[in-house]
Amino acid sequence: MTELVQPWDGDPVRLRPCPPWCTQGLHFADDEVIHAEDGFHHCGPQVAVPTSFRMLANGPESVVKVSLKAWVSRLNAEPGPGHVEVQFATAEYDTDVYTELTPGQARAVASALLQLADTAERAEGGPG
């Protein structure tokens, strides 16, 4: 079942089917003002990885949030390519500190993180 939305400036629009990984039931709230040319994101599951860093001494723990997203440029358009979003946030709040990576860029970042983690563990006498 695809979502039917009513833009204030045109006829109802049936959104194209979601990518199989999209976890959103609805892409727009009932009271949201929608324009026929508006775009939106398909969003997949989010993984929050806790860190030991706190942005403020008494603030909440920082986390790295990772999720899948695909931009749809206007209501009746097909979803664009999927990207991996990486966000630096806190356990309580999202932030504007994020980037979207192509699958290839995400693999390159993951590879670099694994290499650096191995080097750090070897320097500390840990596994690796």
N, C-alpha and C positions, 0 to 999 in steps of 0.2 A: 504494500500500500504506500503510495507516494503522498507527500504532503501537498495540500492545496492551500495557497495563500491568497489573500485579497489585498492587492496594493490599493492605496487610496486614490491613485491616479490612473486606473485602468481596470481591465477585466481580470477575473481570477486567473492565477497561474498555477499549474501543477508542476512542482519541482521535479527535476529528473531524478532517477533512482540514486540512492546513496552508494558510495563505494562499500564493499562488503565489510570493511573494518569500521565504518562510521557507527558510533554508539549513541548518536542523538536521536531521540524520538521526534522532537520538533526542532526546527531551526530558527523559528521566530516565536516570540511570546504573543499571546492573544491581543494584548494592548499595545504592541509595538507598531509604530507608523512605518509602513513599508512602501517604497517607491518601486515602480515596475523595473527600473534599471539598477536597483540595489544588488550588491553581491553579498556573499556569505561564505562561511567556512563549513566544511564537513570536518568533524573532529572525532578522532579515535580514542582508544583508551589512553589514560595518562599514568605514567609511573613517576613517583616522587622518591628520590634517593636522598636520605638525610645526610647532612654533613656535620662536622664538628664546629663549623664557623658560625658566629652570631654577628649580624650587622651592627647591633647595638649590644652593649655589655649585658643589659637585662632584657634584651629582646628575644623574640622567638628564634628557634633553631632555623638555620638556613637549609634549603633543600634545592636540588636540581630536579626540575620537572621536565619530563620528556614525553612527547605525544606525537601522533600522526595528524596531519591537517592537509586539506586540499581546498584551494580557493575556487569559488564559482563566481565568475565575473558579473553575471546578471541573473535574475531569477530563473529564466528559461534556458540557461546555458548548461552544458555538460561540465562536470567537475574538472578542474585542471589537474596536473600531476600531483601525486602525494609528496609531501615533504615531512621531515622530522623536525619538530619544533623543540628547541632546548631553551628553558627558561630558568633564570636564577631568581628564586623567590624565598619566602619563608614558609614555615609549616602552616601559618595562618593566612597569609596574603600572597596573591599573585603580584608581579611587578611588570614594568615595561621593559625589563632587561631580558631580551630573548632574541633568538635568531632562528631562521628556518633554513634547514640544510636539505640539499638533494640527497637521494639515497647514496650516491657515490661520496658526497662530502661527509655524510654521517658515518660511512664505513671508514673514511680516512681519519676522522676524529676518534672513532672507537679504536682504530689501530694505534694511533699516537698515544691515546690514554693507556692502552695495554702495555705498550713499550715503556712508557714513563713509569708505570706502576711496577713493572718488572725491575727496572733500574733502581727505583727507590727501595724496593724490598731487598735487592742484592746488596745495596749500600748499607742497609740496616742489619744484614746477616739473616734475613728472612728467606722464605721460599723463593725460588726463581732462579 
